[in-house]
Amino acid sequence: MTTTTIIRYDDLVESIAAALQFISYYHPTDYIQHLVRAYEREESPAAKDAMAQILTNSKMSAMGHRPICQDTGIVNVFLKIGMDVRFEGFGPDQSVEDAANEGTRRAYLFDDNRLRASVVADPLFARKNTRDNTPAVTHVQLVPGNTVDVTVAAKGGGSENKSKLAMLNPGDNLVDWVLKTVPTMGAGWCPPGMLGIGIGGTAEKAALLAKESLMEDLNMYELQQRASRGDKLTQVEELRLELHEKVNALGIGAQGLGGLATVLDVKIALYPTHAASKPVAMIPNCAATRHAHFVLDGSGPAYLTPPSLDVYPRLDWAPNYAESRRVDLNQLTREEVASWKSGERILLSGKMLTGRDAAHKRIQGLLAKGEKLPVDFTNRVIYYVGPVDPVGDEVVGPAGPTTSTRMDPFTEMMLSQTGLIAMIGKADRGPEAIAAIQKHQSAYLMAVGGAAYLVSKAIKHARVVAFEDLGMEAIYEFDVVDMPVTVAVDATGTSQHITGPAQWQKRIAANMERSYTASKAGA
């Protein structure tokens, strides 16, 4: 007979809070190991530089106990509660979901490492920030046993927003659907990462399967080694290998710049489904992969063991002055912006403004009413960012870019009505924004997503200049020194996120053809 275990409210709350702090600055070891291997074999200079920034940022975050990414995510908590567990210390109206929310609140408001509150309480109307990142998204399952098995994750909006759900016909080809769908996701999910694919059940079950599969350790290199030895693989393992190879053959590459590594692993989870159905969900995990697992057995709170820093390569990214153009933002002219070329590396120094979705929406409202803007954008550059609050002697917390496509509907307005001459953000721009950039001889610069702590070190002064009530979406003025960016769209409308992947897709295909020809000749 199984012994009943007592799990206290405070132990559950403390364990969740500690785990959320832990994953904010520690990458999983398996992710770093796979990223290092991808970095070592990467041939694309732009993609390799992006991965170098991500790896350097990761080690800096681990050492400094500051967030890997400024988007510290919406919290996901998966609880598998043993049926022989008894809870104590809960109030009469408190649930395990309440405990998960309290753990989230404590983690995100922890003074030594404040995390960014990104959750809005009303998703449709007011969209008011809850200021403590609650509520978490909690999944509860009753299982045999006398322990509480907990997995926590912090899922950033950039990758979560690229989730896909399809109700395929039973005869539809999954591989074809994945290869057709991944390019539509753009680069806003911050590759290189992983894909979680859930197949079966119902629509919501497929999505849950996909999300849960992302909590598994990466083991693609082990799987490849087993395949090369001729070990017998399951059908799912064979499908994972096929998708890993074919998705990477798309040439999307790190940050969508074109390269060999788009996904480090592909996970697949299956569940029985209706004979007439094939629900499929695909959810990407970004370069800021954050999840952890622990078990409560009644002995007290659970604390995780930090990973060894030995997992990191001897790599310390620094600006490449020889191969970069240095730009003084305080003296920037439209003529200089028009001279930048897609793919060119730039180091920015001087003052820039920031602004995200809410700020752009408010600017739109002011312009529509003919009212004066609170800041002058003439000949200025705007950075799409919502930084983490500073701690200690920091000027600003981690401050990496947000997904730029969300600002596409505002681009023509900003370029034609405010005097703005360039933009900085993450990932690709859509046709609407590219057309506006070309029309106004502007440019769009890309900073590396997943390198937020590294980027923050280039910011020497920060102050809120407008819309303070918007919290992390307020308009700041940053004074930066040698902030690294890449010209992603130049004044001619040439996009590195289009030309780069196209070039590398052709190159990978040619390499595969040569390998195939050589293998046939050898046979």
C-alpha positions in Angstrom: 0.0 0.0 0.0 1.4 3.4 -1.0 2.1 5.8 1.9 0.3 9.1 1.9 2.7 12.1 1.3 2.0 15.6 2.7 2.9 18.4 0.4 2.8 21.9 1.9 1.6 25.0 0.1 4.7 26.9 1.0 6.9 24.1 -0.4 5.1 24.1 -3.7 5.2 27.9 -4.0 8.8 28.2 -3.1 9.8 25.4 -5.5 8.0 27.0 -8.4 9.4 30.4 -7.7 13.0 29.1 -7.4 12.6 27.1 -10.6 11.4 30.2 -12.5 14.3 32.2 -11.3 16.7 29.4 -12.2 15.4 29.1 -15.8 15.6 32.8 -16.4 19.4 32.7 -16.4 20.3 29.0 -17.0 19.9 27.4 -20.3 19.3 23.6 -20.2 22.7 21.8 -20.6 21.3 19.7 -23.5 20.4 22.9 -25.4 23.8 24.4 -25.0 25.5 21.2 -26.1 23.4 21.0 -29.3 23.9 24.7 -30.0 27.7 24.4 -29.6 27.7 21.6 -32.1 25.6 23.6 -34.5 27.9 26.6 -34.0 31.0 24.6 -34.7 29.7 23.3 -38.0 28.0 26.5 -39.2 29.4 27.9 -42.5 27.2 31.0 -42.8 29.2 34.0 -41.3 26.0 35.9 -40.3 24.4 32.8 -38.7 27.7 31.9 -36.9 28.0 35.4 -35.5 24.4 35.3 -34.3 25.0 32.0 -32.5 28.3 33.3 -31.0 26.2 36.2 -29.5 23.6 33.8 -28.2 26.3 31.5 -26.6 28.2 34.4 -25.1 24.9 35.9 -23.7 24.0 32.6 -22.2 27.2 32.3 -20.3 27.0 35.9 -19.2 23.5 35.3 -17.9 24.5 32.1 -16.1 27.4 34.0 -14.3 25.4 37.2 -13.6 22.1 35.6 -12.7 20.2 37.9 -15.1 17.7 36.9 -17.8 18.8 35.3 -21.0 16.1 37.2 -22.8 14.2 40.4 -22.0 10.9 38.5 -22.7 10.9 36.4 -19.6 7.8 34.7 -20.9 4.4 33.6 -19.9 4.7 30.9 -17.2 3.5 27.3 -18.0 3.2 24.9 -15.1 2.6 21.2 -15.6 1.5 19.4 -12.4 1.2 15.6 -12.1 -0.2 15.0 -8.7 -0.1 11.6 -7.2 -3.4 10.3 -5.9 -1.9 9.5 -2.6 -0.8 13.1 -2.0 -2.4 15.3 0.6 -2.0 19.0 0.6 -1.6 21.1 3.7 -1.3 24.9 4.3 -3.7 25.9 1.6 -6.4 28.5 2.5 -10.0 27.4 2.2 -10.3 29.0 -1.2 -6.8 28.2 -2.6 -6.1 25.7 -5.4 -2.9 24.4 -6.8 -3.4 26.9 -9.6 -3.3 29.6 -6.9 0.0 28.2 -5.6 1.4 28.2 -9.1 0.4 31.9 -9.5 1.9 32.8 -6.1 5.2 31.1 -7.2 5.1 33.0 -10.4 4.5 36.3 -8.5 7.4 35.7 -6.1 9.8 34.8 -8.9 9.0 37.8 -11.1 9.1 40.3 -8.3 12.3 38.9 -6.7 14.4 42.1 -6.0 17.8 40.6 -6.9 16.6 39.5 -10.4 13.5 41.2 -11.4 11.8 39.5 -14.4 9.7 41.3 -16.9 6.0 41.2 -16.4 4.4 40.6 -19.8 1.0 39.2 -19.0 -2.1 41.3 -19.7 -5.3 40.4 -17.8 -7.8 41.1 -20.5 -6.6 39.7 -23.9 -9.3 41.4 -25.9 -10.3 44.8 -24.6 -8.2 46.7 -21.9 -5.1 44.5 -22.2 -3.8 45.8 -18.8 -0.5 44.5 -17.6 -0.9 42.5 -14.3 2.5 43.8 -13.2 3.5 40.4 -11.7 3.2 38.1 -14.7 0.3 36.2 -13.3 -1.7 34.2 -14.0 0.4 31.2 -15.1 -1.1 28.7 -17.5 -1.4 25.6 -15.3 -2.2 22.1 -16.4 -3.1 19.6 -13.7 -3.2 15.8 -14.0 -4.0 13.2 -11.4 -1.7 10.1 -11.6 -0.9 7.1 -9.4 1.7 7.7 -6.7 2.5 9.9 -3.7 4.6 12.7 -5.2 4.0 15.9 -7.2 5.9 16.0 -10.5 6.3 19.6 -11.7 7.6 21.0 -14.9 7.8 24.8 -15.3 8.5 26.7 -18.5 8.7 30.4 -19.4 7.5 30.8 -23.0 8.3 33.9 -24.9 5.8 35.6 -27.2 8.1 35.5 -30.2 8.0 31.7 -30.4 4.6 31.2 -29.0 3.0 33.5 -31.6 4.4 31.2 -34.4 2.4 28.2 -33.1 0.4 26.4 -35.8 -2.6 24.2 -35.7 -4.1 22.2 -38.6 -6.9 19.7 -38.9 -5.4 17.5 -41.6 -7.2 14.8 -43.5 -6.0 11.3 -42.4 -4.3 10.8 -45.8 -2.4 14.1 -45.7 1.4 14.0 -45.5 2.8 15.4 -42.3 6.2 16.1 -43.7 4.8 18.1 -46.6 2.7 20.1 -44.1 5.7 20.9 -41.9 7.9 21.9 -44.8 5.2 24.1 -46.2 4.4 25.7 -42.8 7.9 26.4 -41.3 8.8 29.1 -43.9 5.5 30.9 -43.1 6.7 31.2 -39.5 9.4 33.7 -40.5 12.3 34.2 -38.0 10.3 35.7 -35.2 10.6 32.5 -33.2 14.3 33.0 -32.9 16.0 30.0 -34.4 18.0 27.9 -33.9 15.6 26.2 -31.6 13.4 23.1 -31.7 10.0 22.1 -33.0 7.4 20.3 -30.9 4.8 18.5 -33.0 1.7 17.0 -31.4 -0.5 14.7 -33.5 -3.8 13.1 -32.6 -6.5 13.5 -30.0 -8.5 16.7 -30.6 -7.4 20.2 -31.5 -6.6 21.2 -27.9 -5.0 17.8 -27.2 -2.6 18.1 -30.2 -1.5 21.6 -28.9 -0.9 20.3 -25.4 1.1 17.3 -26.8 3.2 19.7 -28.9 3.9 22.0 -25.9 4.7 19.1 -23.5 7.1 17.6 -26.1 9.2 20.8 -25.9 9.9 19.9 -22.2 11.9 16.8 -23.2 15.7 16.9 -23.4 17.3 17.4 -26.8 18.8 14.2 -28.1 19.1 14.7 -31.8 22.8 14.1 -32.0 22.5 10.8 -30.1 19.7 9.8 -32.4 21.9 10.6 -35.4 24.7 8.5 -34.0 22.4 5.6 -33.5 21.1 5.9 -37.0 24.7 6.0 -38.4 25.5 2.8 -36.5 22.6 1.1 -38.1 20.6 0.7 -34.8 16.9 -0.1 -35.2 14.9 3.1 -34.8 11.2 3.5 -34.1 8.9 5.1 -36.7 8.7 8.3 -34.7 12.5 8.4 -34.4 12.9 8.0 -38.2 10.3 10.7 -38.7 12.2 13.0 -36.3 15.4 12.5 -38.3 13.7 13.1 -41.6 12.1 16.4 -40.4 15.3 17.6 -38.8 17.2 17.1 -42.0 14.6 18.6 -44.3 13.7 21.6 -42.1 17.4 22.5 -41.9 17.7 22.1 -45.7 15.3 25.0 -46.0 18.3 27.2 -45.2 16.5 29.5 -42.9 19.4 29.5 -40.4 20.1 31.2 -37.1 17.8 34.3 -36.7 16.5 33.7 -40.3 19.7 35.0 -41.8 20.4 31.9 -43.9 22.5 29.0 -42.7 22.8 25.3 -41.9 21.1 25.2 -38.5 17.4 26.2 -38.2 16.3 23.5 -35.8 18.5 21.6 -33.2 15.9 19.0 -32.6 12.3 17.9 -33.5 10.1 16.3 -31.0 6.9 14.4 -31.8 4.2 13.2 -29.5 1.2 11.0 -30.6 -2.3 10.3 -29.2 -5.2 8.2 -30.5 -7.7 10.2 -32.6 -11.0 10.0 -34.4 -10.8 7.8 -37.6 -11.8 10.9 -39.7 -9.2 13.2 -38.1 -5.6 14.1 -38.0 -5.1 17.1 -35.7 -1.6 18.5 -35.9 -0.1 21.2 -33.7 3.4 22.6 -34.2 5.0 24.9 -31.6 8.5 26.2 -31.8 10.9 26.8 -28.9 13.3 29.7 -29.4 17.0 30.3 -28.6 15.9 31.2 -25.1 14.7 27.7 -24.3 13.6 27.8 -20.6 12.2 24.8 -18.7 12.9 22.7 -15.6 11.6 19.7 -13.8 11.5 18.7 -10.2 9.6 16.3 -7.9 8.1 17.1 -4.5 8.1 14.2 -2.1 7.1 15.8 1.2 10.7 16.5 2.4 10.5 20.2 1.6 11.0 22.6 -1.3 13.0 21.4 -4.3 16.0 23.4 -5.6 17.7 22.8 -8.9 21.5 22.2 -9.4 23.2 24.8 -11.6 24.8 23.5 -14.7 28.5 23.4 -15.1 30.0 26.3 -17.1 32.4 23.8 -18.7 29.6 23.1 -21.2 30.4 26.4 -22.9 33.1 26.7 -25.6 36.0 29.1 -25.3 34.1 31.8 -26.9 33.7 35.5 -25.9 31.9 37.5 -28.6 33.1 41.0 -29.1 32.4 43.6 -31.8 34.4 43.0 -35.0 35.6 46.5 -35.8 37.4 45.5 -38.9 34.2 44.1 -40.6 31.6 46.5 -39.2 30.6 50.0 -40.1 30.5 52.3 -37.0 27.6 54.7 -37.0 27.0 57.8 -34.9 23.3 58.1 -34.3 23.6 61.6 -33.1 24.8 62.7 -36.5 22.8 60.3 -38.6 21.4 61.5 -41.9 19.0 60.1 -44.4 21.8 59.9 -47.0 23.9 57.7 -44.7 21.0 55.4 -44.0 20.4 55.1 -47.7 24.0 53.9 -48.2 23.7 50.9 -45.9 23.5 47.5 -47.7 21.5 44.4 -46.7 23.7 42.0 -44.7 26.1 44.7 -43.6 27.2 44.7 -40.0 26.9 47.9 -38.1 27.9 49.1 -34.6 25.6 51.9 -33.3 26.6 54.6 -30.9 24.6 57.5 -29.7 21.0 58.1 -28.7 18.0 56.1 -29.9 14.3 55.9 -29.0 12.4 52.8 -28.2 8.8 51.7 -28.8 6.7 48.6 -29.1 3.1 47.7 -30.0 1.3 49.8 -27.4 3.5 52.9 -28.0 2.9 52.7 -31.7 -0.9 52.3 -31.2 -0.9 55.4 -29.0 1.2 57.4 -31.5 -1.3 56.4 -34.2 -4.1 57.8 -32.0 -2.3 61.1 -31.4 -1.5 61.6 -35.0 -5.1 60.8 -36.0 -6.3 63.6 -33.7 -3.7 66.0 -34.9 -2.0 66.2 -31.5 1.7 66.8 -30.8 3.8 63.7 -30.1 5.6 63.6 -26.7 8.9 63.0 -28.4 10.5 64.2 -31.6 11.3 61.3 -34.0 13.0 63.5 -36.6 16.1 61.8 -38.0 15.9 59.3 -35.1 16.1 55.5 -34.9 13.5 53.5 -33.0 14.4 50.2 -31.3 11.5 47.7 -30.8 12.2 46.6 -27.2 10.6 46.2 -23.8 13.5 46.0 -21.4 13.7 44.2 -18.0 13.9 46.6 -15.0 17.4 47.2 -13.8 18.8 45.9 -10.6 21.8 47.0 -8.6 24.0 49.5 -10.6 22.5 48.5 -13.9 21.5 51.2 -16.3 18.8 48.9 -17.8 18.1 45.2 -17.5 18.4 42.8 -20.4 17.1 44.6 -23.5 16.9 42.4 -26.6 14.7 43.1 -29.6 11.1 42.1 -30.0 9.5 40.7 -33.1 9.3 43.4 -35.7 6.5 42.2 -37.9 4.0 43.3 -35.2 5.0 46.9 -36.1 4.6 46.4 -39.8 1.1 48.0 -39.9 2.6 51.2 -38.3 5.7 51.5 -40.5 4.3 53.7 -43.3 2.8 56.0 -40.6 6.1 56.3 -38.7 8.2 56.9 -41.8 5.8 59.4 -43.5 4.5 61.3 -40.5 7.1 61.4 -37.7 10.5 62.0 -39.4 11.8 58.5 -38.3 14.6 57.3 -40.5 15.4 53.7 -39.4 14.2 50.9 -37.2 15.8 48.1 -35.1 14.1 44.9 -34.1 14.1 41.1 -34.4 13.6 38.9 -37.4 12.1 39.6 -40.8 9.7 42.3 -42.1 6.7 41.7 -44.2 5.9 43.1 -47.7 4.0 46.1 -46.3 6.9 47.2 -44.2 9.5 46.5 -46.9 7.5 48.6 -49.4 7.4 51.5 -46.9 11.2 51.2 -46.2 12.0 51.3 -49.9 9.5 54.2 -50.6 11.0 56.4 -47.9 14.7 55.3 -48.4 14.8 54.1 -44.8 16.4 50.9 -43.4 15.6 48.2 -40.9 18.3 46.8 -38.7 18.2 43.5 -36.9 19.6 42.8 -33.4 20.0 39.2 -32.3 17.1 37.7 -30.4 18.3 35.6 -27.4 21.2 37.9 -26.7 19.4 40.4 -24.4 21.9 40.6 -21.6 24.8 41.0 -24.0 22.9 43.8 -25.8 22.2 45.6 -22.5 25.9 46.0 -21.9 26.0 48.4 -24.9 23.4 50.7 -23.3 25.2 53.3 -21.2 22.2 55.4 -20.2 18.4 54.9 -20.2 15.5 57.0 -19.3 11.7 56.9 -19.9 10.7 59.8 -22.1 7.0 59.1 -22.8 4.1 56.8 -22.0 5.5 55.7 -18.6 2.1 54.2 -17.7 2.8 51.5 -20.4 5.4 49.8 -18.2 7.9 47.9 -20.2 6.2 49.3 -23.4 7.0 52.9 -22.5 9.2 54.9 -24.8 12.8 55.1 -23.6 15.8 57.0 -24.8 18.9 54.8 -24.8 22.4 56.0 -25.2 24.5 53.2 -26.7 28.1 52.4 -27.5 28.8 49.9 -30.3 25.5 48.1 -30.2 25.7 45.3 -32.8 23.1 45.1 -35.5 22.8 43.8 -39.1 21.2 45.6 -42.0 18.2 43.4 -42.6 16.3 45.6 -45.1 18.1 48.4 -47.0 16.8 51.4 -48.8 16.4 49.4 -52.0 14.0 47.0 -50.3 16.5 44.1 -50.3 15.8 41.8 -47.3 18.5 39.6 -45.8 15.8 37.4 -44.5 14.8 36.6 -48.1 18.1 36.5 -49.9 20.0 34.7 -47.1 17.8 31.7 -46.7 17.4 31.4 -50.5 21.1 31.4 -51.0 21.7 28.8 -48.3 18.8 26.6 -49.4 20.5 26.3 -52.8 23.9 25.7 -51.3 22.6 23.0 -49.0 20.8 21.3 -51.9 24.0 21.4 -54.0 26.0 19.8 -51.1 23.4 17.1 -50.7 23.4 16.4 -54.4 27.2 16.1 -54.4 27.1 13.8 -51.4 24.5 11.6 -53.0 26.5 11.4 -56.3 29.7 10.5 -54.3 27.9 7.8 -52.4 26.5 6.2 -55.6 30.0 6.3 -57.2 31.4 4.6 -54.1 28.8 1.9 -54.2 
